[in-house]
């Protein structure tokens, strides 16, 4: 029985242990986030999910020309919930229109990121678009 209750916890665990810094709650503006797309020297590569900003700089998949760069410098809630890599979907931070199943996928992505990447801040509360 304990095997069943422990399985969901381990579902998104990284293959290699990750040392994460304590989460920060600094407010990161949308303008700054847009510059953190992996293409601007001197800026980290950031991805925001549900208003929380993650530093993905160390992961090559988010670098320019790589598959997940489409998420960099954005809050791609809609795209993540729909498992879409379409650039136009990555521009939509509002996830209120997602189905319950898609919201679950978005929550799973949030969990996945939170176990792998440092939380470096949050978006301004007026930009959270799920309301």
Secondary structure, DSSP 4 states (H G I P E B T S, - for coil): -HHHHHHHHHTT--SS----PPPP--EE-HHHHHH-SS-STTS--EEEETTEEEE-TT-GGGSTTSGGGGGTTB--HHHHHTT---HHHHT----TTS-HHHHHHHHHHHHHHHTTSEEEEEE-GGG----
